[in-house]
Amino acid sequence: MSDPEETKDLAPDPSHARIVAECKAKLLAICDPQEVDRRAKARQAELLEANGGREAVIARGDLGFTPAPGFAADFQ
C-alpha cells in the first residue's frame, strides 16, 4: 500500500471520478450534507452556551474528544 495513512486526496484524480460520483450519489440519497452541517453547528453552539460560552470552554481546555451522545462533558 503506497498511502497507508491515507494522506493523499485521490478525489481530484480523474481516474477516480466514477467512484467519487457513486459515493456522492449514495451520500445524497441518505442526507443533505448542508443541512447536516447546519444542524451540527447549531448543536455545537447550544453546547457552548450550555457550558458557559465559547470563552469559558476555551479557558477550561479541550477534552480531546467529543463526548458520546447522552453523556455530559466532564472537564475534571
ZIDA-V166641 format. One record per run of one state. SS is the DSSP state (hx for helix, st for strand, lp for the rest). FROM is the first residue (numbers start at 1). LEN is the number of residues. If there is no record, write none. Layout:
{{SS	FROM	LEN} {SS	FROM	LEN}}
This chain:
{{lp	1	13} {hx	14	17} {lp	31	2} {hx	33	18} {lp	51	3} {hx	54	7} {lp	61	16}}
